[in-house]
Amino acid sequence: MRTHGGGVLKLLQQQGKSREELLDFSASINPLGLPASVKQALAESLPLLSDYPEIDAASLRQDLADYHQLPVDMVLPANGSTSLIYLLPRVLQPQRALLVAPCFGEYRPALEQQNCLVDEYLLRAEDDFSFDPCQLLRQLPPQTDLVWLANPGNPDGRGIDPQWLIQLAETLAPKRLVVDEAFVDFCPQLSLVPQLEKIPNLLLLRSMTKFYAIPGLRVGYLLASAELVSQFYRLSEPWALSTPAILAACACVADADYRQQSLQLIPQLREDFIYKLQQLGLYVYPSVANYILLRLPDGLASAEHLVADLAKENILLRSCSSFSGLGPSFVRLAIRTASENTRLLDLLTKKIA
């Protein structure tokens, strides 16, 4: 059974609630919500629904290439970054892969479906999930074809210095380094895009659903060398993106004001939220993302119990007990608006007191 955040529809079906009654802290989506430019693009897409979409999302591909200042043949749009996670092992055919864990739960099954042996390099909660590339290289199993990690990490939210990853990629060559940058739009200084053309064994996975609050549209993309992208293109299906998704994603790329507003507001919300959670006696791990990982105090009910308890209050949290190396005391919280964060804090105060 797959375990992820964002179980709003399931809860609506179970409890007969309206969407407006629920607060979803389990899915890490930009609290600013859908950009106005995207709403306009979606309205403009309606007359086009009787026609086939672009077979390869060419307009989005060009817009993304221009935005990242990359050649267009280094970009491949996809139906969400998860589709790329499953396409990647089919294209690269790794025999042995190393995952930096804890990590997104779809990496392992995607690799194992292609009969790839999967090892883990486990980051420790006791060290605040700090990453040491030299230690990873010392522990790298023989015959490893591919190393896969996320920056920032998920579920911990900690960022990795891009220089460390550049050095790691160079040392690993010709082995591949896959970096999932699904949340890097919230901390763009961490992205490896500026170095991508110099590192042919590097692949970057990007998501548009988190930062632009469009998870229902499923838009992601791959950034890699032209040679690697052409291999992915040959094995990807046509019409992977619908016309509404393409037009909405193009609107996102063009919306500099939304990006600026998000990058100003979310760090403020995050730091205020972290401070108030710490005042409740909760241990909060360092984060540069739009979510935070916390550990419940000893003696308190498990994360699963807390999640179930708050679901009765119409609030969704993400228990992290399913992640490698994390026990029953770990919870991930999305950063939401100030008033929504306060509502959760008030409930947590009652549960913890």
N, C-alpha and C positions, 0 to 999 in steps of 0.2 A: 504494500500500500504506500502510495506517495504521500509525503508530508511536506506541505508548503504553507506559507501564509496566504492571506487573501481569500479566506473561505466565506465571503459575504453571501454569495448566492445559496450556499448550502444552509447557512444559518437562517436566511430568509425563508427557505422552504420548510425548515424544521419548526420554526417558531412563529411563522406567519407575520413577521415584522415588516415594516416598510423600510426602504433603504435609508430614509432620513433619520430613522431611529438608531441606526448603528454607527458606531465609531470604530474604524478599522485601523488598529495599531499593528496589525500582523503583516501587512503588506507595505513595503517601503516606497511610497509614492509621494511625489512632490505635494506638499500641503497647499500650494497655491492653486492646485486643480488645473483643469483643462484650460490651456491658453485661449483667449478670445479669437486669435488668428486661426486656431484649429477648428473651433466651432464654425467659423465662416467657411473654411475650406471644406468641412464636412457638408455644409448646406449646399455649396457649389458642386459637390460631387454627385448629388442625387440625380440630376438629369442625365448623368453618364452611366448609371447603373445598368442600362440596357445594352451597353457596349462592353466588349472585353477590355480588361485593364491592359496596361503595357506589359508585354510578355516578360520583360526582364527589369521592370521598374527603372527604365533608363533615365527618366527625368530626376528621380531621387538619387540615383547613382551619381549623376553629374553634379547635383547640388551638394551632396556629401563630399565629393572630390574637391569642389571649389572651397567648401567650408574648411576642410582639413588641409588645403593646399597640397593635395596629392594628385598624381595621375589617375585618371578615371579607371584604369585597368588594375588599380590596387584596392578597389572598393567593390564589395558585393552586398547589396541589400538582401534581407531575408525576412521570413515570416516570424520575427522574434529571434533573439539570440539563442533561445533554446533549440530552435531548429538547426542552428549552426553547431551547437554542442553535439547533436546527434549526427550531423553530416561530417563533422571533423574526423572521427575515427574511420568512417567509410572511405574518406579521401586519403588520409595519411597512412592508414593501415599500421599503426604502431603495434609492436609485439609486447612492449612493456612500458608502462607509464607511471610517473610519480605525481601524486596529487599533494599539494600543500593544503593540509586540513587543520581545523574544520573548514568545510567548503560546501558550496551548493550541491544538493543531493543528486543532481542529474549527471554530473561528470562521470561517476563510477558506472552506472548502468549503460551510459552511452558507449563507454570504452569496452565494457564486458560483453556487450552485444556483438562486438567484433572480435571476441576471443582474445582481448588484450589483458595481460597480467597487470593488475593495479596494485601499486605500493602507496603508502602514505608517509609523508613527512609531517609529523604532528606538531603544531605550535601549541605552546603551553599557556593555559590561563594564568598560572603562577607567574609567568613572565609578561603578562599583559599582551600575549600573542605577538611578541616581537619576532622579527624575521631576520635570520642570519644566513645570507647566501653561502658563506664559506662553510658553515656547518652542514648546510644542505648538500653541497658538493662532496663533502667528506663522507656523507651517509648515502650518496647516490648509488642505488643497486647497479650491478653490472648489467649490460645490455639494455639499459633504459634508452628508449627512443625519444621520449617526450616528457617534459615537465610542465605541469598545468597549475596555475595559481590565479587568484583574483587580487586586484588592486583598485580600490580598497577591499580588504577582506570581508567576506560574508560568512558568518553572521557578526563578526567582531567589529567591523568598521574601521580597523586600523589601516593607515596608509603605509606603503613601502616606498622608500626613496627611489626615484626612477634610475639614479646612477647605479644603484645596487642591481637593478634588473637588467640594465644595459650590460654591466660586467658579467652577470649570470648568463645572459644570452650569448655573449661573446665566448665565454668559457665553455658553454655547452656545445657550441657549433661543432659538427653539423646537426647535432640533436636539436629538436624543435622546442621552443619555449612558447607556450600559449598563455596569454594574460587576459583574463576576463575583466574588462573595464566597464562592466554593466552600470556601475555607480560612479564612474570617474567624472561625469559631468558635474557632480556636486563638489569635486575637488580637482579641477582641470589641470592644476599644476603637477599632478602625479602622472598624467598621461604620457605614454611613450610614442604618441603619434609623431612628434617632431623628429624622432630618431629612426622612424620606421624604415625609411628608404636606405639607411645604412646597415640594417640588420636583417639579412635575408632569411634567417631561421626563426624570426619572430612573427607571431600571429596575434592580432588583437580582436577580441570579441566585444562588440558594443551594443548597447540597448538604448532605445529611445523611449521605452515605455515608462521607466521610472522617473526620469527628470522631467519629462513633459506630461506626465500623468495620463498616459494613453494605453494602459495595459490591455484593454479590451480590443485594441486595434492590432497588436502584435507586430511590432517593427523593430528590427535589429539589423546589424550589418557586420561584415568581416572587413578588416583592414590587414593587408599582407602584401608580399611581393607580387608583382604581376604574374609570375610563374605559378605561385601557389593559388592565387585567386582564379586563374584560368582552370586549374584542376577542380576547384570547388564548383565553378560555373558549369563544367561539363557534367557533374553529377547532381546538380540542383534541378528542381522541377520548374517548368514554366509557370507563369502567372502565380507566383508565390505570394504576391501582395495584391490586395484588392485596390480598386481605384480610390475609395475613401482613405485607405491606409496610406497610399502613395501621396495623395494631395495633402493629407494631414501632416505627414512626415516632412514634406517640402515646406509647409507652413512653419513647422517647428524649427527647421534649420534657419529660416529667414527671421525668426523672432528674437532678435538680440535684446530687446527690452525685457522680455520674459526671463531670459537667461540672467541678465544683470539683476533684476529684482530678486530672483531666486538665490543668487549667490550672495546677495546682501542680507536677506532675511533669514535663511535657514541656519547659518552658523550662529546667529543671535538666539534663535529658538532652541537650537541644540544645547548651547552652553547654559542657557537659563534652565532648561529641562534637566540637564545633568546635575547642576548645582542643587536643585530642589529634590531630586531623587537621592542625592548623597545626604541631604539633610534628614531623610527618612532612615538613614542607616544602611542604604543599599550600596553595594560596590558596583560602580559603573566603569567599564573599560574605555580606554581612549578611542575616540572615533573622529573621522573626518567626513563621514557620510551623512545621509539623512536618516540614520537609524543608530541605535545604541544597544549594546549588549550589557545586561546587568546580571549580577548574582544575588539571589535571595539570601537573607541571613539564615544561619543555622537555627533550627527549631521551627522555622516557618514552614507552612505547607509547601509541597512541591510545585514546580512550575505548572505541571499538568493540572493540579488542583486549582491553582490561581487562575489559569486560563479558563477552566470550566466555571469557576465562581463568577468571574467578570463577564463571561458570555451571558450569564443571567441578567447582568446589568447592561446588556447591549453593547459591550465593548470587547473587541477581539484583540488578543495578544498572541505572540508566537513563542510557544515553548521550544527550546533548543535541545531538548533531550535526544533528538534523533541525529544530531551532529556528532561526528567522531570527536572523542575527547571531552565532550561536555556532558555533565550529569544532569540530575533532575532539578537543579537549582538555577538553571540559566534561562533567561527570558530576553527576547529581542523586541525592542519597541521602535516603531517608526516615529519620526519627528512630525508632529502635526501642528495645527495652529495653536496660538497661545491659550485660547479659551478651551480648546479640546485637551491640550496637555494638562491644564489645570483641573479639568473634570476627572481625568485619570488619576492625578496626584491626590485629589480629595478622596477618591475611593481607596487608593493604596494606603493612605493614612489610616483609614478605618480598618483595613485588613491587617496592617502591620502593628498598629498600636496595641 
